[in-house]
């Protein structure tokens, strides 16, 4: 009986180890990325993954490891979207403005003109977001924020200002997350949808598109239907918040367009989502 107990306990530890927190050890062995920008992202994200791993924050260690691996493959993920983390209400404005500046710089070619600073700015922005969500280490929050601001200061934004035509406006995007195999709207999801509907109401005539997604666990055909249910659930909530049904389009993408690249059969919380895209009049 004791031998069986040890075997079962050992298997449980192995299973737990395989679930989360150990991507850093694997990603650290990846070959160097090609291109200065991707190399900067890979190195910066790997350093963040190692730091979180050493602190025992395995979820965020994996978060940064996934981004290091994507950069290493030449497929860098965009800066974390504001709705992807549960931020203190009084910090959302600062981070939204910071992300807007970063996206504008990247859109103006910062990754080519100054790849090292552009990569540092993106890594430090994600670091700032992660630390601000935890919101209990003021020194770490300030260090990430300062790292972001210092990197942004190195980016030359004068060419963008000298363009003969202004940059095109981009739609507002919001992410609503779901529990595994669920499409019900929880409290956090309702809060995000409320922010989206409030933004839409401020710009009369805005069109709304809701795109449902799933992770890769489960059959692809089932996930396609599940992603549609998620999109429909978000639409129903938007309609309940006085957004005209006729202005809302839905789309199901199932396992396509993963936010976090994974192998088939992987449960990944950030991939279980619906994306709300607001297109304002004139865009």
Order of alpha helices (4+ residues) and beta strands (2+ residues): alpha-alpha-alpha-alpha-alpha-alpha-alpha-alpha-alpha-beta-alpha-beta-alpha-beta-beta
